[in-house]
């Protein structure tokens, strides 16, 4: 391969971009949960959940 350094830089940029996208998505999901996630946190426990020991 004549231009291996270009390929290495391209892969590095793609890895950093993917890491950034995942990090932003995790932060967004944590600070702004969607409706079903909000409901799971606020719903009352069922009788079965109380019986688990």
mmCIF entry with sequence, helices, sheets and N, C-alpha, C, O atoms, coordinates in Angstrom:
data_MODEL
# 
_entry.id   MODEL 
# 
_entity.id                         1 
_entity.type                       polymer 
_entity.pdbx_number_of_molecules   1 
# 
_entity_poly.entity_id                      1 
_entity_poly.type                           'polypeptide(L)' 
_entity_poly.nstd_linkage                   no 
_entity_poly.nstd_monomer                   no 
_entity_poly.pdbx_seq_one_letter_code       
;(UNK)(UNK)(UNK)(UNK)(UNK)(UNK)(UNK)(UNK)(UNK)(UNK)(UNK)(UNK)(UNK)(UNK)(UNK)(UNK)
(UNK)(UNK)(UNK)(UNK)(UNK)(UNK)(UNK)(UNK)(UNK)(UNK)(UNK)(UNK)(UNK)(UNK)(UNK)(UNK)
(UNK)(UNK)(UNK)(UNK)(UNK)(UNK)(UNK)(UNK)(UNK)(UNK)(UNK)(UNK)(UNK)(UNK)(UNK)(UNK)
(UNK)(UNK)(UNK)(UNK)(UNK)
;
_entity_poly.pdbx_seq_one_letter_code_can   XXXXXXXXXXXXXXXXXXXXXXXXXXXXXXXXXXXXXXXXXXXXXXXXXXXXX 
_entity_poly.pdbx_strand_id                 A 
# 
loop_
_entity_poly_seq.entity_id 
_entity_poly_seq.num 
_entity_poly_seq.mon_id 
_entity_poly_seq.hetero 
1 1  UNK n 
1 2  UNK n 
1 3  UNK n 
1 4  UNK n 
1 5  UNK n 
1 6  UNK n 
1 7  UNK n 
1 8  UNK n 
1 9  UNK n 
1 10 UNK n 
1 11 UNK n 
1 12 UNK n 
1 13 UNK n 
1 14 UNK n 
1 15 UNK n 
1 16 UNK n 
1 17 UNK n 
1 18 UNK n 
1 19 UNK n 
1 20 UNK n 
1 21 UNK n 
1 22 UNK n 
1 23 UNK n 
1 24 UNK n 
1 25 UNK n 
1 26 UNK n 
1 27 UNK n 
1 28 UNK n 
1 29 UNK n 
1 30 UNK n 
1 31 UNK n 
1 32 UNK n 
1 33 UNK n 
1 34 UNK n 
1 35 UNK n 
1 36 UNK n 
1 37 UNK n 
1 38 UNK n 
1 39 UNK n 
1 40 UNK n 
1 41 UNK n 
1 42 UNK n 
1 43 UNK n 
1 44 UNK n 
1 45 UNK n 
1 46 UNK n 
1 47 UNK n 
1 48 UNK n 
1 49 UNK n 
1 50 UNK n 
1 51 UNK n 
1 52 UNK n 
1 53 UNK n 
# 
_struct_asym.id          A 
_struct_asym.entity_id   1 
# 
loop_
_struct_conf.conf_type_id 
_struct_conf.id 
_struct_conf.pdbx_PDB_helix_id 
_struct_conf.beg_label_comp_id 
_struct_conf.beg_label_asym_id 
_struct_conf.beg_label_seq_id 
_struct_conf.pdbx_beg_PDB_ins_code 
_struct_conf.end_label_comp_id 
_struct_conf.end_label_asym_id 
_struct_conf.end_label_seq_id 
_struct_conf.pdbx_end_PDB_ins_code 
_struct_conf.beg_auth_comp_id 
_struct_conf.beg_auth_asym_id 
_struct_conf.beg_auth_seq_id 
_struct_conf.end_auth_comp_id 
_struct_conf.end_auth_asym_id 
_struct_conf.end_auth_seq_id 
_struct_conf.pdbx_PDB_helix_class 
_struct_conf.details 
_struct_conf.pdbx_PDB_helix_length 
HELX_P HELX_P1 AA1 UNK A 4  ? UNK A 31 ? UNK A 4  UNK A 31 1 ? 28 
HELX_P HELX_P2 AA2 UNK A 35 ? UNK A 42 ? UNK A 35 UNK A 42 1 ? 8  
HELX_P HELX_P3 AA3 UNK A 47 ? UNK A 51 ? UNK A 47 UNK A 51 1 ? 5  
# 
_struct_conf_type.id          HELX_P 
_struct_conf_type.criteria    ? 
_struct_conf_type.reference   ? 
# 
loop_
_atom_site.group_PDB 
_atom_site.id 
_atom_site.type_symbol 
_atom_site.label_atom_id 
_atom_site.label_alt_id 
_atom_site.label_comp_id 
_atom_site.label_asym_id 
_atom_site.label_entity_id 
_atom_site.label_seq_id 
_atom_site.pdbx_PDB_ins_code 
_atom_site.Cartn_x 
_atom_site.Cartn_y 
_atom_site.Cartn_z 
_atom_site.occupancy 
_atom_site.B_iso_or_equiv 
_atom_site.pdbx_formal_charge 
_atom_site.auth_seq_id 
_atom_site.auth_comp_id 
_atom_site.auth_asym_id 
_atom_site.auth_atom_id 
_atom_site.pdbx_PDB_model_num 
ATOM 1   N N  . UNK A 1 1  ? 0.836   -1.180  0.000  1.00 0.00 ? 1  UNK A N  1 
ATOM 2   C CA . UNK A 1 1  ? 0.000   0.000   0.000  1.00 0.00 ? 1  UNK A CA 1 
ATOM 3   C C  . UNK A 1 1  ? 0.881   1.243   0.000  1.00 0.00 ? 1  UNK A C  1 
ATOM 4   O O  . UNK A 1 1  ? 1.819   1.357   0.789  1.00 0.00 ? 1  UNK A O  1 
ATOM 5   N N  . UNK A 1 2  ? 0.576   2.134   -0.863 1.00 0.00 ? 2  UNK A N  1 
ATOM 6   C CA . UNK A 1 2  ? 1.385   3.341   -0.989 1.00 0.00 ? 2  UNK A CA 1 
ATOM 7   C C  . UNK A 1 2  ? 1.026   4.384   0.056  1.00 0.00 ? 2  UNK A C  1 
ATOM 8   O O  . UNK A 1 2  ? 1.892   5.134   0.505  1.00 0.00 ? 2  UNK A O  1 
ATOM 9   N N  . UNK A 1 3  ? -0.235  4.439   0.446  1.00 0.00 ? 3  UNK A N  1 
ATOM 10  C CA . UNK A 1 3  ? -0.690  5.510   1.334  1.00 0.00 ? 3  UNK A CA 1 
ATOM 11  C C  . UNK A 1 3  ? -1.285  4.948   2.625  1.00 0.00 ? 3  UNK A C  1 
ATOM 12  O O  . UNK A 1 3  ? -2.430  5.240   2.969  1.00 0.00 ? 3  UNK A O  1 
ATOM 13  N N  . UNK A 1 4  ? -0.514  4.159   3.317  1.00 0.00 ? 4  UNK A N  1 
ATOM 14  C CA . UNK A 1 4  ? -0.998  3.549   4.554  1.00 0.00 ? 4  UNK A CA 1 
ATOM 15  C C  . UNK A 1 4  ? -1.232  4.608   5.631  1.00 0.00 ? 4  UNK A C  1 
ATOM 16  O O  . UNK A 1 4  ? -2.131  4.462   6.459  1.00 0.00 ? 4  UNK A O  1 
ATOM 17  N N  . UNK A 1 5  ? -0.431  5.667   5.624  1.00 0.00 ? 5  UNK A N  1 
ATOM 18  C CA . UNK A 1 5  ? -0.610  6.705   6.641  1.00 0.00 ? 5  UNK A CA 1 
ATOM 19  C C  . UNK A 1 5  ? -1.966  7.405   6.493  1.00 0.00 ? 5  UNK A C  1 
ATOM 20  O O  . UNK A 1 5  ? -2.575  7.794   7.490  1.00 0.00 ? 5  UNK A O  1 
ATOM 21  N N  . UNK A 1 6  ? -2.432  7.563   5.268  1.00 0.00 ? 6  UNK A N  1 
ATOM 22  C CA . UNK A 1 6  ? -3.748  8.178   5.060  1.00 0.00 ? 6  UNK A CA 1 
ATOM 23  C C  . UNK A 1 6  ? -4.853  7.284   5.602  1.00 0.00 ? 6  UNK A C  1 
ATOM 24  O O  . UNK A 1 6  ? -5.806  7.757   6.220  1.00 0.00 ? 6  UNK A O  1 
ATOM 25  N N  . UNK A 1 7  ? -4.712  5.996   5.363  1.00 0.00 ? 7  UNK A N  1 
ATOM 26  C CA . UNK A 1 7  ? -5.703  5.053   5.852  1.00 0.00 ? 7  UNK A CA 1 
ATOM 27  C C  . UNK A 1 7  ? -5.726  5.050   7.381  1.00 0.00 ? 7  UNK A C  1 
ATOM 28  O O  . UNK A 1 7  ? -6.798  5.018   7.986  1.00 0.00 ? 7  UNK A O  1 
ATOM 29  N N  . UNK A 1 8  ? -4.568  5.084   7.996  1.00 0.00 ? 8  UNK A N  1 
ATOM 30  C CA . UNK A 1 8  ? -4.493  5.124   9.458  1.00 0.00 ? 8  UNK A CA 1 
ATOM 31  C C  . UNK A 1 8  ? -5.172  6.372   10.011 1.00 0.00 ? 8  UNK A C  1 
ATOM 32  O O  . UNK A 1 8  ? -5.902  6.292   10.999 1.00 0.00 ? 8  UNK A O  1 
ATOM 33  N N  . UNK A 1 9  ? -4.941  7.516   9.391  1.00 0.00 ? 9  UNK A N  1 
ATOM 34  C CA . UNK A 1 9  ? -5.576  8.764   9.838  1.00 0.00 ? 9  UNK A CA 1 
ATOM 35  C C  . UNK A 1 9  ? -7.086  8.714   9.656  1.00 0.00 ? 9  UNK A C  1 
ATOM 36  O O  . UNK A 1 9  ? -7.838  9.180   10.512 1.00 0.00 ? 9  UNK A O  1 
ATOM 37  N N  . UNK A 1 10 ? -7.525  8.146   8.534  1.00 0.00 ? 10 UNK A N  1 
ATOM 38  C CA . UNK A 1 10 ? -8.962  8.025   8.284  1.00 0.00 ? 10 UNK A CA 1 
ATOM 39  C C  . UNK A 1 10 ? -9.620  7.147   9.343  1.00 0.00 ? 10 UNK A C  1 
ATOM 40  O O  . UNK A 1 10 ? -10.679 7.495   9.866  1.00 0.00 ? 10 UNK A O  1 
ATOM 41  N N  . UNK A 1 11 ? -9.005  6.020   9.659  1.00 0.00 ? 11 UNK A N  1 
ATOM 42  C CA . UNK A 1 11 ? -9.555  5.129   10.675 1.00 0.00 ? 11 UNK A CA 1 
ATOM 43  C C  . UNK A 1 11 ? -9.565  5.822   12.032 1.00 0.00 ? 11 UNK A C  1 
ATOM 44  O O  . UNK A 1 11 ? -10.536 5.691   12.777 1.00 0.00 ? 11 UNK A O  1 
ATOM 45  N N  . UNK A 1 12 ? -8.521  6.548   12.366 1.00 0.00 ? 12 UNK A N  1 
ATOM 46  C CA . UNK A 1 12 ? -8.467  7.278   13.625 1.00 0.00 ? 12 UNK A CA 1 
ATOM 47  C C  . UNK A 1 12 ? -9.594  8.301   13.711 1.00 0.00 ? 12 UNK A C  1 
ATOM 48  O O  . UNK A 1 12 ? -10.255 8.413   14.743 1.00 0.00 ? 12 UNK A O  1 
ATOM 49  N N  . UNK A 1 13 ? -9.811  9.037   12.646 1.00 0.00 ? 13 UNK A N  1 
ATOM 50  C CA . UNK A 1 13 ? -10.883 10.040  12.629 1.00 0.00 ? 13 UNK A CA 1 
ATOM 51  C C  . UNK A 1 13 ? -12.241 9.372   12.775 1.00 0.00 ? 13 UNK A C  1 
ATOM 52  O O  . UNK A 1 13 ? -13.108 9.882   13.486 1.00 0.00 ? 13 UNK A O  1 
ATOM 53  N N  . UNK A 1 14 ? -12.439 8.234   12.109 1.00 0.00 ? 14 UNK A N  1 
ATOM 54  C CA . UNK A 1 14 ? -13.711 7.529   12.203 1.00 0.00 ? 14 UNK A CA 1 
ATOM 55  C C  . UNK A 1 14 ? -13.939 6.993   13.615 1.00 0.00 ? 14 UNK A C  1 
ATOM 56  O O  . UNK A 1 14 ? -15.065 7.034   14.111 1.00 0.00 ? 14 UNK A O  1 
ATOM 57  N N  . UNK A 1 15 ? -12.902 6.495   14.262 1.00 0.00 ? 15 UNK A N  1 
ATOM 58  C CA . UNK A 1 15 ? -13.031 5.989   15.630 1.00 0.00 ? 15 UNK A CA 1 
ATOM 59  C C  . UNK A 1 15 ? -13.363 7.126   16.585 1.00 0.00 ? 15 UNK A C  1 
ATOM 60  O O  . UNK A 1 15 ? -14.234 6.981   17.444 1.00 0.00 ? 15 UNK A O  1 
ATOM 61  N N  . UNK A 1 16 ? -12.689 8.237   16.445 1.00 0.00 ? 16 UNK A N  1 
ATOM 62  C CA . UNK A 1 16 ? -12.977 9.383   17.314 1.00 0.00 ? 16 UNK A CA 1 
ATOM 63  C C  . UNK A 1 16 ? -14.391 9.913   17.095 1.00 0.00 ? 16 UNK A C  1 
ATOM 64  O O  . UNK A 1 16 ? -15.072 10.282  18.052 1.00 0.00 ? 16 UNK A O  1 
ATOM 65  N N  . UNK A 1 17 ? -14.829 9.952   15.850 1.00 0.00 ? 17 UNK A N  1 
ATOM 66  C CA . UNK A 1 17 ? -16.185 10.418  15.558 1.00 0.00 ? 17 UNK A CA 1 
ATOM 67  C C  . UNK A 1 17 ? -17.231 9.475   16.154 1.00 0.00 ? 17 UNK A C  1 
ATOM 68  O O  . UNK A 1 17 ? -18.236 9.930   16.702 1.00 0.00 ? 17 UNK A O  1 
ATOM 69  N N  . UNK A 1 18 ? -17.001 8.175   16.049 1.00 0.00 ? 18 UNK A N  1 
ATOM 70  C CA . UNK A 1 18 ? -17.934 7.208   16.613 1.00 0.00 ? 18 UNK A CA 1 
ATOM 71  C C  . UNK A 1 18 ? -17.969 7.309   18.132 1.00 0.00 ? 18 UNK A C  1 
ATOM 72  O O  . UNK A 1 18 ? -19.039 7.238   18.736 1.00 0.00 ? 18 UNK A O  1 
ATOM 73  N N  . UNK A 1 19 ? -16.816 7.472   18.744 1.00 0.00 ? 19 UNK A N  1 
ATOM 74  C CA . UNK A 1 19 ? -16.743 7.633   20.196 1.00 0.00 ? 19 UNK A CA 1 
ATOM 75  C C  . UNK A 1 19 ? -17.514 8.879   20.628 1.00 0.00 ? 19 UNK A C  1 
ATOM 76  O O  . UNK A 1 19 ? -18.264 8.839   21.603 1.00 0.00 ? 19 UNK A O  1 
ATOM 77  N N  . UNK A 1 20 ? -17.335 9.962   19.920 1.00 0.00 ? 20 UNK A N  1 
ATOM 78  C CA . UNK A 1 20 ? -18.024 11.205  20.241 1.00 0.00 ? 20 UNK A CA 1 
ATOM 79  C C  . UNK A 1 20 ? -19.537 11.035  20.102 1.00 0.00 ? 20 UNK A C  1 
ATOM 80  O O  . UNK A 1 20 ? -20.290 11.502  20.957 1.00 0.00 ? 20 UNK A O  1 
ATOM 81  N N  . UNK A 1 21 ? -19.988 10.375  19.039 1.00 0.00 ? 21 UNK A N  1 
ATOM 82  C CA . UNK A 1 21 ? -21.422 10.168  18.832 1.00 0.00 ? 21 UNK A CA 1 
ATOM 83  C C  . UNK A 1 21 ? -22.030 9.319   19.940 1.00 0.00 ? 21 UNK A C  1 
ATOM 84  O O  . UNK A 1 21 ? -23.117 9.626   20.430 1.00 0.00 ? 21 UNK A O  1 
ATOM 85  N N  . UNK A 1 22 ? -21.345 8.264   20.335 1.00 0.00 ? 22 UNK A N  1 
ATOM 86  C CA . UNK A 1 22 ? -21.857 7.411   21.401 1.00 0.00 ? 22 UNK A CA 1 
ATOM 87  C C  . UNK A 1 22 ? -21.907 8.179   22.711 1.00 0.00 ? 22 UNK A C  1 
ATOM 88  O O  . UNK A 1 22 ? -22.881 8.077   23.457 1.00 0.00 ? 22 UNK A O  1 
ATOM 89  N N  . UNK A 1 23 ? -20.870 8.941   22.992 1.00 0.00 ? 23 UNK A N  1 
ATOM 90  C CA . UNK A 1 23 ? -20.830 9.717   24.239 1.00 0.00 ? 23 UNK A CA 1 
ATOM 91  C C  . UNK A 1 23 ? -21.963 10.742  24.294 1.00 0.00 ? 23 UNK A C  1 
ATOM 92  O O  . UNK A 1 23 ? -22.613 10.888  25.329 1.00 0.00 ? 23 UNK A O  1 
ATOM 93  N N  . UNK A 1 24 ? -22.202 11.443  23.206 1.00 0.00 ? 24 UNK A N  1 
ATOM 94  C CA . UNK A 1 24 ? -23.281 12.428  23.148 1.00 0.00 ? 24 UNK A CA 1 
ATOM 95  C C  . UNK A 1 24 ? -24.634 11.736  23.307 1.00 0.00 ? 24 UNK A C  1 
ATOM 96  O O  . UNK A 1 24 ? -25.521 12.250  23.989 1.00 0.00 ? 24 UNK A O  1 
ATOM 97  N N  . UNK A 1 25 ? -24.790 10.572  22.678 1.00 0.00 ? 25 UNK A N  1 
ATOM 98  C CA . UNK A 1 25 ? -26.040 9.822   22.803 1.00 0.00 ? 25 UNK A CA 1 
ATOM 99  C C  . UNK A 1 25 ? -26.297 9.360   24.227 1.00 0.00 ? 25 UNK A C  1 
ATOM 100 O O  . UNK A 1 25 ? -27.433 9.411   24.698 1.00 0.00 ? 25 UNK A O  1 
ATOM 101 N N  . UNK A 1 26 ? -25.257 8.911   24.918 1.00 0.00 ? 26 UNK A N  1 
ATOM 102 C CA . UNK A 1 26 ? -25.412 8.483   26.308 1.00 0.00 ? 26 UNK A CA 1 
ATOM 103 C C  . UNK A 1 26 ? -25.789 9.664   27.192 1.00 0.00 ? 26 UNK A C  1 
ATOM 104 O O  . UNK A 1 26 ? -26.680 9.546   28.034 1.00 0.00 ? 26 UNK A O  1 
ATOM 105 N N  . UNK A 1 27 ? -25.133 10.783  27.013 1.00 0.00 ? 27 UNK A N  1 
ATOM 106 C CA . UNK A 1 27 ? -25.472 11.971  27.800 1.00 0.00 ? 27 UNK A CA 1 
ATOM 107 C C  . UNK A 1 27 ? -26.901 12.416  27.529 1.00 0.00 ? 27 UNK A C  1 
ATOM 108 O O  . UNK A 1 27 ? -27.628 12.778  28.454 1.00 0.00 ? 27 UNK A O  1 
ATOM 109 N N  . UNK A 1 28 ? -27.299 12.391  26.282 1.00 0.00 ? 28 UNK A N  1 
ATOM 110 C CA . UNK A 1 28 ? -28.655 12.801  25.916 1.00 0.00 ? 28 UNK A CA 1 
ATOM 111 C C  . UNK A 1 28 ? -29.681 11.859  26.547 1.00 0.00 ? 28 UNK A C  1 
ATOM 112 O O  . UNK A 1 28 ? -30.701 12.319  27.062 1.00 0.00 ? 28 UNK A O  1 
ATOM 113 N N  . UNK A 1 29 ? -29.430 10.566  26.515 1.00 0.00 ? 29 UNK A N  1 
ATOM 114 C CA . UNK A 1 29 ? -30.358 9.602   27.109 1.00 0.00 ? 29 UNK A CA 1 
ATOM 115 C C  . UNK A 1 29 ? -30.428 9.761   28.623 1.00 0.00 ? 29 UNK A C  1 
ATOM 116 O O  . UNK A 1 29 ? -31.486 9.548   29.216 1.00 0.00 ? 29 UNK A O  1 
ATOM 117 N N  . UNK A 1 30 ? -29.331 10.130  29.249 1.00 0.00 ? 30 UNK A N  1 
ATOM 118 C CA . UNK A 1 30 ? -29.317 10.293  30.702 1.00 0.00 ? 30 UNK A CA 1 
ATOM 119 C C  . UNK A 1 30 ? -30.071 11.545  31.129 1.00 0.00 ? 30 UNK A C  1 
ATOM 120 O O  . UNK A 1 30 ? -30.874 11.496  32.060 1.00 0.00 ? 30 UNK A O  1 
ATOM 121 N N  . UNK A 1 31 ? -29.821 12.662  30.459 1.00 0.00 ? 31 UNK A N  1 
ATOM 122 C CA . UNK A 1 31 ? -30.414 13.928  30.871 1.00 0.00 ? 31 UNK A CA 1 
ATOM 123 C C  . UNK A 1 31 ? -31.805 14.167  30.307 1.00 0.00 ? 31 UNK A C  1 
ATOM 124 O O  . UNK A 1 31 ? -32.582 14.921  30.893 1.00 0.00 ? 31 UNK A O  1 
ATOM 125 N N  . UNK A 1 32 ? -32.138 13.545  29.187 1.00 0.00 ? 32 UNK A N  1 
ATOM 126 C CA . UNK A 1 32 ? -33.442 13.735  28.553 1.00 0.00 ? 32 UNK A CA 1 
ATOM 127 C C  . UNK A 1 32 ? -34.062 12.376  28.220 1.00 0.00 ? 32 UNK A C  1 
ATOM 128 O O  . UNK A 1 32 ? -34.106 12.004  27.047 1.00 0.00 ? 32 UNK A O  1 
ATOM 129 N N  . UNK A 1 33 ? -34.545 11.622  29.220 1.00 0.00 ? 33 UNK A N  1 
ATOM 130 C CA . UNK A 1 33 ? -35.132 10.311  28.927 1.00 0.00 ? 33 UNK A CA 1 
ATOM 131 C C  . UNK A 1 33 ? -36.445 10.461  28.164 1.00 0.00 ? 33 UNK A C  1 
ATOM 132 O O  . UNK A 1 33 ? -37.162 11.449  28.322 1.00 0.00 ? 33 UNK A O  1 
ATOM 133 N N  . UNK A 1 34 ? -36.744 9.467   27.337 1.00 0.00 ? 34 UNK A N  1 
ATOM 134 C CA . UNK A 1 34 ? -38.002 9.519   26.597 1.00 0.00 ? 34 UNK A CA 1 
ATOM 135 C C  . UNK A 1 34 ? -39.146 9.058   27.499 1.00 0.00 ? 34 UNK A C  1 
ATOM 136 O O  . UNK A 1 34 ? -38.903 8.646   28.633 1.00 0.00 ? 34 UNK A O  1 
ATOM 137 N N  . UNK A 1 35 ? -40.365 9.119   27.022 1.00 0.00 ? 35 UNK A N  1 
ATOM 138 C CA . UNK A 1 35 ? -41.547 8.869   27.849 1.00 0.00 ? 35 UNK A CA 1 
ATOM 139 C C  . UNK A 1 35 ? -41.541 7.476   28.499 1.00 0.00 ? 35 UNK A C  1 
ATOM 140 O O  . UNK A 1 35 ? -41.788 7.395   29.702 1.00 0.00 ? 35 UNK A O  1 
ATOM 141 N N  . UNK A 1 36 ? -41.275 6.382   27.782 1.00 0.00 ? 36 UNK A N  1 
ATOM 142 C CA . UNK A 1 36 ? -41.282 5.078   28.453 1.00 0.00 ? 36 UNK A CA 1 
ATOM 143 C C  . UNK A 1 36 ? -40.219 4.971   29.558 1.00 0.00 ? 36 UNK A C  1 
ATOM 144 O O  . UNK A 1 36 ? -40.466 4.328   30.578 1.00 0.00 ? 36 UNK A O  1 
ATOM 145 N N  . UNK A 1 37 ? -39.066 5.576   29.379 1.00 0.00 ? 37 UNK A N  1 
ATOM 146 C CA . UNK A 1 37 ? -38.042 5.535   30.418 1.00 0.00 ? 37 UNK A CA 1 
ATOM 147 C C  . UNK A 1 37 ? -38.482 6.324   31.643 1.00 0.00 ? 37 UNK A C  1 
ATOM 148 O O  . UNK A 1 37 ? -38.205 5.917   32.771 1.00 0.00 ? 37 UNK A O  1 
ATOM 149 N N  . UNK A 1 38 ? -39.155 7.431   31.441 1.00 0.00 ? 38 UNK A N  1 
ATOM 150 C CA . UNK A 1 38 ? -39.664 8.214   32.566 1.00 0.00 ? 38 UNK A CA 1 
ATOM 151 C C  . UNK A 1 38 ? -40.705 7.409   33.336 1.00 0.00 ? 38 UNK A C  1 
ATOM 152 O O  . UNK A 1 38 ? -40.713 7.415   34.567 1.00 0.00 ? 38 UNK A O  1 
ATOM 153 N N  . UNK A 1 39 ? -41.585 6.714   32.612 1.00 0.00 ? 39 UNK A N  1 
ATOM 154 C CA . UNK A 1 39 ? -42.644 5.946   33.254 1.00 0.00 ? 39 UNK A CA 1 
ATOM 155 C C  . UNK A 1 39 ? -42.085 4.780   34.068 1.00 0.00 ? 39 UNK A C  1 
ATOM 156 O O  . UNK A 1 39 ? -42.637 4.451   35.118 1.00 0.00 ? 39 UNK A O  1 
ATOM 157 N N  . UNK A 1 40 ? -41.017 4.157   33.616 1.00 0.00 ? 40 UNK A N  1 
ATOM 158 C CA . UNK A 1 40 ? -40.421 3.049   34.345 1.00 0.00 ? 40 UNK A CA 1 
ATOM 159 C C  . UNK A 1 40 ? -39.869 3.515   35.687 1.00 0.00 ? 40 UNK A C  1 
ATOM 160 O O  . UNK A 1 40 ? -39.940 2.777   36.670 1.00 0.00 ? 40 UNK A O  1 
ATOM 161 N N  . UNK A 1 41 ? -39.332 4.703   35.744 1.00 0.00 ? 41 UNK A N  1 
ATOM 162 C CA . UNK A 1 41 ? -38.755 5.212   36.978 1.00 0.00 ? 41 UNK A CA 1 
ATOM 163 C C  . UNK A 1 41 ? -39.826 5.620   37.989 1.00 0.00 ? 41 UNK A C  1 
ATOM 164 O O  . UNK A 1 41 ? -39.587 5.575   39.196 1.00 0.00 ? 41 UNK A O  1 
ATOM 165 N N  . UNK A 1 42 ? -41.000 6.016   37.503 1.00 0.00 ? 42 UNK A N  1 
ATOM 166 C CA . UNK A 1 42 ? -42.020 6.559   38.399 1.00 0.00 ? 42 UNK A CA 1 
ATOM 167 C C  . UNK A 1 42 ? -43.150 5.588   38.701 1.00 0.00 ? 42 UNK A C  1 
ATOM 168 O O  . UNK A 1 42 ? -44.000 5.890   39.538 1.00 0.00 ? 42 UNK A O  1 
ATOM 169 N N  . UNK A 1 43 ? -43.187 4.424   38.044 1.00 0.00 ? 43 UNK A N  1 
ATOM 170 C CA . UNK A 1 43 ? -44.305 3.513   38.295 1.00 0.00 ? 43 UNK A CA 1 
ATOM 171 C C  . UNK A 1 43 ? -44.152 2.842   39.658 1.00 0.00 ? 43 UNK A C  1 
ATOM 172 O O  . UNK A 1 43 ? -43.046 2.702   40.181 1.00 0.00 ? 43 UNK A O  1 
ATOM 173 N N  . UNK A 1 44 ? -45.278 2.433   40.216 1.00 0.00 ? 44 UNK A N  1 
ATOM 174 C CA . UNK A 1 44 ? -45.276 1.780   41.513 1.00 0.00 ? 44 UNK A CA 1 
ATOM 175 C C  . UNK A 1 44 ? -44.837 0.328   41.363 1.00 0.00 ? 44 UNK A C  1 
ATOM 176 O O  . UNK A 1 44 ? -45.117 -0.297  40.340 1.00 0.00 ? 44 UNK A O  1 
ATOM 177 N N  . UNK A 1 45 ? -44.157 -0.216  42.362 1.00 0.00 ? 45 UNK A N  1 
ATOM 178 C CA . UNK A 1 45 ? -43.767 -1.630  42.284 1.00 0.00 ? 45 UNK A CA 1 
ATOM 179 C C  . UNK A 1 45 ? -44.991 -2.536  42.418 1.00 0.00 ? 45 UNK A C  1 
ATOM 180 O O  . UNK A 1 45 ? -45.949 -2.201  43.115 1.00 0.00 ? 45 UNK A O  1 
ATOM 181 N N  . UNK A 1 46 ? -44.948 -3.672  41.750 1.00 0.00 ? 46 UNK A N  1 
ATOM 182 C CA . UNK A 1 46 ? -46.044 -4.628  41.822 1.00 0.00 ? 46 UNK A CA 1 
ATOM 183 C C  . UNK A 1 46 ? -45.866 -5.525  43.043 1.00 0.00 ? 46 UNK A C  1 
ATOM 184 O O  . UNK A 1 46 ? -44.841 -5.470  43.723 1.00 0.00 ? 46 UNK A O  1 
ATOM 185 N N  . UNK A 1 47 ? -46.879 -6.353  43.312 1.00 0.00 ? 47 UNK A N  1 
ATOM 186 C CA . UNK A 1 47 ? -46.820 -7.263  44.453 1.00 0.00 ? 47 UNK A CA 1 
ATOM 187 C C  . UNK A 1 47 ? -45.674 -8.247  44.292 1.00 0.00 ? 47 UNK A C  1 
ATOM 188 O O  . UNK A 1 47 ? -45.032 -8.612  45.277 1.00 0.00 ? 47 UNK A O  1 
ATOM 189 N N  . UNK A 1 48 ? -45.405 -8.685  43.061 1.00 0.00 ? 48 UNK A N  1 
ATOM 190 C CA . UNK A 1 48 ? -44.313 -9.634  42.834 1.00 0.00 ? 48 UNK A CA 1 
ATOM 191 C C  . UNK A 1 48 ? -42.954 -9.025  43.164 1.00 0.00 ? 48 UNK A C  1 
ATOM 192 O O  . UNK A 1 48 ? -42.059 -9.710  43.660 1.00 0.00 ? 48 UNK A O  1 
ATOM 193 N N  . UNK A 1 49 ? -42.815 -7.759  42.888 1.00 0.00 ? 49 UNK A N  1 
ATOM 194 C CA . UNK A 1 49 ? -41.543 -7.099  43.179 1.00 0.00 ? 49 UNK A CA 1 
ATOM 195 C C  . UNK A 1 49 ? -41.313 -6.977  44.683 1.00 0.00 ? 49 UNK A C  1 
ATOM 196 O O  . UNK A 1 49 ? -40.168 -6.986  45.135 1.00 0.00 ? 49 UNK A O  1 
ATOM 197 N N  . UNK A 1 50 ? -42.394 -6.863  45.465 1.00 0.00 ? 50 UNK A N  1 
ATOM 198 C CA . UNK A 1 50 ? -42.237 -6.814  46.910 1.00 0.00 ? 50 UNK A CA 1 
ATOM 199 C C  . UNK A 1 50 ? -41.873 -8.195  47.472 1.00 0.00 ? 50 UNK A C  1 
ATOM 200 O O  . UNK A 1 50 ? -41.174 -8.289  48.481 1.00 0.00 ? 50 UNK A O  1 
ATOM 201 N N  . UNK A 1 51 ? -42.342 -9.260  46.824 1.00 0.00 ? 51 UNK A N  1 
ATOM 202 C CA . UNK A 1 51 ? -42.113 -10.601 47.334 1.00 0.00 ? 51 UNK A CA 1 
ATOM 203 C C  . UNK A 1 51 ? -40.701 -11.102 47.057 1.00 0.00 ? 51 UNK A C  1 
ATOM 204 O O  . UNK A 1 51 ? -40.260 -12.050 47.707 1.00 0.00 ? 51 UNK A O  1 
ATOM 205 N N  . UNK A 1 52 ? -39.978 -10.501 46.119 1.00 0.00 ? 52 UNK A N  1 
ATOM 206 C CA . UNK A 1 52 ? -38.623 -10.940 45.798 1.00 0.00 ? 52 UNK A CA 1 
ATOM 207 C C  . UNK A 1 52 ? -37.715 -10.661 46.979 1.00 0.00 ? 52 UNK A C  1 
ATOM 208 O O  . UNK A 1 52 ? -37.680 -9.549  47.507 1.00 0.00 ? 52 UNK A O  1 
ATOM 209 N N  . UNK A 1 53 ? -36.977 -11.689 47.389 1.00 0.00 ? 53 UNK A N  1 
ATOM 210 C CA . UNK A 1 53 ? -36.015 -11.512 48.493 1.00 0.00 ? 53 UNK A CA 1 
ATOM 211 C C  . UNK A 1 53 ? -34.690 -12.101 48.143 1.00 0.00 ? 53 UNK A C  1 
ATOM 212 O O  . UNK A 1 53 ? -33.759 -12.048 48.946 1.00 0.00 ? 53 UNK A O  1 
# 
